[in-house]
Amino acid sequence: MLKPEDCVLVVVDVQGQLARVMHQSEALHQKLTILIKGVQLFDIPILWLEQLPDKLGATTDVLATELIRTTEPIAKQHFSGWQCPKFRAKLSAMGQKHILVAGIETHVCVYQTCMDLLDNAYPTHLIVDAMSSRTPENKQLGIEMMQEHGALKTNVESLLFELQHEAIGERFKALLALIK
């Protein structure tokens, strides 16, 4: 079972026009919003990546509004976030063991980031309903490729309730309000 103190959320490249052309973009943004608000209830740190933001645009407003409360974006030029020294330094300084991954595109930037995380001994958890590609086939293929190398699958609701562990308290009530 995952424990909040062992986790960090990595949000990959949900930005600009590209985010709007993802398969089921509206549903993706809803799940990402719930995920971000949910992990914030557990004080889980978030690393937020942007691929060439000067060319592709900034993170979509609805997500940036939530993310900016606890973090700032990390600009990158490689498809993998791992290849960005600032990302590696921040991740290393956090000391978390488990990486929760969400974002776009599943078969490119999410995939390459995940592969580098796995290659560097970080257990990686794919939040599959909070990731997308332009086509459902590419999303599915990306997930399969990551799983073949050891990534674990979960979804927003399963993850948040796994982190909660018990059906009591104010945080549980806040989670219910997010999910409903």
Beta strands, then each sheet from edge to edge (+ up, - down):
strand 1: 7-12
strand 2: 46-51
strand 3: 73-76
strand 4: 98-104
strand 5: 124-132
strand 6: 152-154
sheet 1: 3+ 2+ 1+ 4+ 5+ 6+
end
